[in-house]
């Protein structure tokens, strides 16, 4: 999580990508807070990467993201907002 605070975009993006790989099989739910944090980062591409990672989670982990995914529906970036609404619908469908 400390690496998400680095100035270097590629370091932050690599962290999000690594967490996506760790969680996509349903393992390591302890890394979901990293995705939550990534949803607040700039530039917007990091938020999109976090949403892509959440979208690819197995249903049992995706349900655990409902509380923080819904917050991105008011994102100022139109692309993030659209992706968020799509992921939010997926999360709601998993309940």
Buried (B, 14 or more C-beta within 10 A) or exposed (E): EEEBEEEEEEEBBEBBEBBBEBBBEEEBBEBBEBBBBBBBBEEBBBBBBBBBBBBBBEEEBBBBBBEBBBEBEEBEBEEBBBBBBEBBEBBEEBE
